[in-house]
Amino acid sequence: VDEVARAAKRDPYELRRELLAHDPRALKVLETATSAAGWGQPLPAGRARGLAFVESYGSLCAQVAEVSLQGGRPVVHRVVCALDCGSVVLPDGVRAQVEGGIVQGLSAAMGEGLRIAQGRAADRNFDTYPLLRITQAPERIDTIVIESGETMGGVGEPPLPPIAPALVNALAALTGKPIRELPLSRHSFA
């Protein structure tokens, strides 16, 4: 969606608002995330925001990632996530699932990948498999749970898919180049 917005010289958030105009629930999720993230407000030099939205497992999720490049590598400073999973029973459990899904999605997007050597997995344990380290995690994850009263949806899966596109959309805003292959460890941003 961001590439279409760039080609049309449109703000990615405004284009999404137009595309989701028929769905008040989706608009609320999108507007909640972008408002909390300060979409359209200035950032420190060298930082950009990226946005993504997903509907899955009966839930709606929007995320904004605030990203910079340091030493040729992406750094995620902040992620804002708005999730409408319908009725909520355990808000703290929902937040934990959201934050875990974001970290898991960032790990996959930034560097995970199984190495194959001589027809078999070269990575046999977590000491060599490239997981996201705590020093690479965002400084801040802000989770906003929207209690819509709709039928209960998922909370473990929906926060994972939008983090990679939010991240690469922020990087594209920084560099002017779209990214169509993950993990990001395969790319040079120098």
Disulfide bonds with the S-S distance in Angstrom:
none
